[in-house]
């Protein structure tokens, strides 16, 4: 199962120097690629074998390396309110973690963290075509959203937005905790399914393209004959 590979931008942000607010309004991650990526994967593998021998597997080490590389190579992200500075937070009433650009015409009235997301995209999992309008979206995303527009009248509500493809669940923190517990339990069962599938797949084999072609032709002829009979 894909793991969420970025951390909430609120961690340690409030302790960063205020002069960060004077920087450009996006930050760009470092890039790893080519031979560097292979070296990084090898380094993670070696480090995990030495420090976590009980948990080590080549597959897990490779996944950790891939997830970390994906995080480092993610697209530029907006600055948090804390990075923009006190004037920004006072003007818009932002918590330090908020990444909303409130001054823009289409900006949300709510306050939000940058979403964490899986590198795995919907298009890699859904081949039905039903999600074609969102096939480039991440498989899973999650972020904290604070809704407090006209708080005196409607109150303040902290939510967790859990995205899965084109779908979005807006949850209370309690519901988010329940979803997390369910997800943790599910990953154990998913691991068992994957383990069994890998064993069963040892007997898999490719079909014969020529036999497949003949079968398709025969099927088309049967359908055509049925249609003529019904007509």
C-alpha positions as CSV (number, residue, x, y, z in Angstrom):
1,X,0.0,0.0,0.0
2,X,1.3,3.4,-0.8
3,X,2.6,5.4,2.1
4,X,2.1,9.1,2.8
5,X,5.5,10.4,2.2
6,X,5.4,14.1,3.1
7,X,5.0,15.5,6.6
8,X,2.7,18.3,7.7
9,X,4.3,21.6,7.0
10,X,3.6,22.8,10.6
11,X,6.4,20.7,12.1
12,X,9.2,22.9,13.2
13,X,8.0,25.7,10.9
14,X,7.2,28.1,13.7
15,X,10.8,28.1,14.8
16,X,12.2,29.2,11.5
17,X,13.6,32.7,11.1
18,X,11.1,35.4,10.2
19,X,13.4,36.5,7.3
20,X,12.1,33.4,5.4
21,X,9.0,35.6,4.7
22,X,11.2,37.7,2.4
23,X,12.0,34.8,0.2
24,X,10.1,34.0,-3.0
25,X,6.7,32.6,-2.3
26,X,7.5,29.0,-3.2
27,X,10.2,26.6,-2.1
28,X,11.7,24.1,-4.5
29,X,12.8,20.7,-3.3
30,X,16.2,19.2,-4.2
31,X,16.4,16.8,-7.1
32,X,17.8,13.2,-7.1
33,X,18.1,11.2,-10.3
34,X,20.2,8.9,-12.4
35,X,23.2,7.5,-10.7
36,X,22.5,9.6,-7.7
37,X,19.2,7.9,-7.1
38,X,20.9,4.5,-7.3
39,X,23.5,5.6,-4.8
40,X,20.8,6.9,-2.5
41,X,18.9,3.7,-2.6
42,X,22.0,1.7,-1.9
43,X,22.8,4.0,1.1
44,X,19.3,3.5,2.6
45,X,19.6,-0.2,2.1
46,X,22.9,-0.4,3.9
47,X,21.8,1.9,6.7
48,X,18.6,-0.1,7.3
49,X,20.5,-3.4,7.4
50,X,22.9,-2.0,10.0
51,X,20.4,-0.1,12.2
52,X,17.2,-2.0,11.8
53,X,18.1,-5.6,11.0
54,X,14.9,-7.0,12.5
55,X,12.7,-4.9,10.2
56,X,15.0,-4.9,7.2
57,X,13.9,-6.3,3.8
58,X,15.3,-5.2,0.4
59,X,11.8,-4.3,-0.6
60,X,11.1,-2.1,2.4
61,X,14.5,-0.3,2.0
62,X,13.8,0.3,-1.7
63,X,10.3,1.7,-0.8
64,X,11.7,4.0,1.8
65,X,14.3,5.3,-0.6
66,X,11.7,5.8,-3.4
67,X,9.2,7.6,-1.0
68,X,12.0,9.9,0.2
69,X,13.1,10.7,-3.3
70,X,9.5,11.4,-4.3
71,X,9.2,13.8,-1.4
72,X,12.4,15.6,-2.3
73,X,11.4,15.9,-6.0
74,X,7.9,17.1,-5.3
75,X,6.7,20.3,-7.0
76,X,7.4,23.7,-5.4
77,X,5.2,24.3,-2.4
78,X,3.8,27.6,-1.0
79,X,5.2,29.2,2.1
80,X,3.4,28.7,5.4
81,X,1.9,31.7,7.2
82,X,4.8,31.5,9.8
83,X,7.3,31.7,6.9
84,X,5.5,34.7,5.5
85,X,5.7,36.4,8.8
86,X,3.7,38.0,11.6
87,X,2.2,40.7,9.4
88,X,0.7,38.1,7.2
89,X,-0.7,36.1,10.1
90,X,-2.2,39.1,11.7
91,X,-3.8,40.3,8.5
92,X,-5.5,37.0,7.6
93,X,-5.8,35.4,11.0
94,X,-3.7,32.5,9.9
95,X,-2.4,29.7,12.1
96,X,1.3,29.3,11.5
97,X,0.8,26.2,9.4
98,X,-1.6,27.8,6.8
99,X,-0.4,27.7,3.2
100,X,-3.4,29.5,1.7
101,X,-2.6,32.5,-0.5
102,X,-5.5,34.5,0.9
103,X,-4.8,37.6,-1.2
104,X,-5.5,35.8,-4.5
105,X,-9.0,36.0,-6.0
106,X,-9.7,32.3,-5.9
107,X,-8.1,31.6,-2.5
108,X,-10.0,29.7,0.1
109,X,-11.5,31.4,3.1
110,X,-10.4,28.5,5.2
111,X,-6.9,27.8,6.6
112,X,-5.1,24.7,5.4
113,X,-1.8,22.8,5.7
114,X,-0.2,21.6,2.5
115,X,-1.6,18.2,1.7
116,X,0.5,15.1,2.3
117,X,0.0,12.6,-0.6
118,X,1.1,9.3,-2.0
119,X,3.5,9.3,-5.0
120,X,1.1,6.6,-6.4
121,X,-1.4,8.2,-8.8
122,X,-4.9,7.2,-9.6
123,X,-4.0,6.3,-13.2
124,X,-1.6,3.6,-11.9
125,X,-4.5,1.8,-10.1
126,X,-7.8,2.5,-11.9
127,X,-8.0,1.2,-15.4
128,X,-11.8,1.3,-15.6
129,X,-11.9,4.8,-17.2
130,X,-14.4,6.0,-14.7
131,X,-11.9,8.2,-13.0
132,X,-10.3,9.6,-16.2
133,X,-11.1,13.1,-15.2
134,X,-8.8,12.8,-12.2
135,X,-6.4,10.1,-13.3
136,X,-3.4,12.4,-12.6
137,X,-4.4,13.0,-9.0
138,X,-2.6,11.3,-6.1
139,X,-4.2,8.0,-4.9
140,X,-4.4,9.4,-1.3
141,X,-4.0,12.9,0.2
142,X,-4.6,14.3,3.6
143,X,-4.5,17.8,5.1
144,X,-5.8,19.8,8.1
145,X,-8.3,22.5,7.3
146,X,-9.7,25.1,9.7
147,X,-13.0,26.6,8.8
148,X,-13.6,29.8,10.7
149,X,-15.2,32.3,8.3
150,X,-17.6,34.6,10.3
151,X,-16.6,32.5,13.4
152,X,-18.7,34.6,15.7
153,X,-21.8,33.5,13.9
154,X,-20.9,30.0,12.7
155,X,-18.0,29.0,15.0
156,X,-14.7,27.4,14.2
157,X,-14.3,23.9,12.9
158,X,-11.0,21.9,12.5
159,X,-11.3,19.2,9.9
160,X,-9.2,16.5,8.2
161,X,-9.7,16.4,4.4
162,X,-8.9,12.9,3.1
163,X,-8.8,12.7,-0.6
164,X,-8.8,9.5,-2.7
165,X,-8.7,10.3,-6.3
166,X,-11.6,12.6,-7.3
167,X,-13.3,11.9,-4.0
168,X,-13.0,13.9,-0.8
169,X,-14.0,13.1,2.8
170,X,-14.3,16.0,5.3
171,X,-13.8,14.5,8.7
172,X,-13.6,15.7,12.3
173,X,-10.4,14.9,14.1
174,X,-12.2,12.0,15.9
175,X,-13.4,10.6,12.6
176,X,-9.8,11.0,11.2
177,X,-8.4,9.0,14.2
178,X,-11.0,6.3,13.5
179,X,-10.1,6.2,9.8
180,X,-6.4,6.0,10.7
181,X,-7.0,3.1,13.0
182,X,-9.0,1.3,10.3
183,X,-6.3,2.0,7.8
184,X,-3.6,0.5,10.1
185,X,-5.7,-2.6,10.6
186,X,-6.4,-2.9,6.9
187,X,-2.7,-2.7,5.9
188,X,-2.1,-5.8,8.0
189,X,-4.8,-7.7,6.1
190,X,-3.6,-6.2,2.8
191,X,-0.1,-7.4,3.5
192,X,-1.5,-10.9,3.9
193,X,-3.4,-10.6,0.6
194,X,-0.2,-9.4,-1.2
195,X,1.9,-12.2,0.3
196,X,-0.6,-14.8,-0.9
197,X,-0.9,-13.2,-4.3
198,X,2.9,-13.2,-4.8
199,X,2.9,-16.9,-4.0
200,X,0.0,-17.8,-6.3
201,X,1.5,-15.6,-9.1
202,X,4.4,-18.1,-9.3
203,X,2.1,-20.2,-11.5
204,X,1.1,-17.3,-13.8
205,X,2.1,-17.4,-17.5
206,X,1.5,-15.3,-20.6
207,X,-1.0,-16.4,-23.2
208,X,-0.4,-17.1,-26.8
209,X,-1.2,-14.0,-28.9
210,X,-2.2,-16.0,-32.0
211,X,-4.6,-18.1,-30.0
212,X,-6.0,-14.9,-28.4
213,X,-6.5,-13.4,-31.9
214,X,-8.4,-16.5,-33.2
215,X,-10.5,-16.5,-30.1
216,X,-11.4,-12.8,-30.5
217,X,-12.3,-13.4,-34.2
218,X,-14.5,-16.3,-33.2
219,X,-16.2,-14.2,-30.5
220,X,-16.8,-11.3,-32.9
221,X,-18.4,-13.7,-35.4
222,X,-20.7,-15.2,-32.8
223,X,-21.9,-11.7,-31.7
224,X,-22.4,-10.7,-35.3
225,X,-24.4,-13.8,-36.0
226,X,-26.6,-13.3,-32.9
227,X,-27.2,-9.7,-33.9
228,X,-28.3,-10.8,-37.4
229,X,-30.7,-13.3,-35.9
230,X,-32.3,-10.7,-33.6
231,X,-32.7,-8.3,-36.5
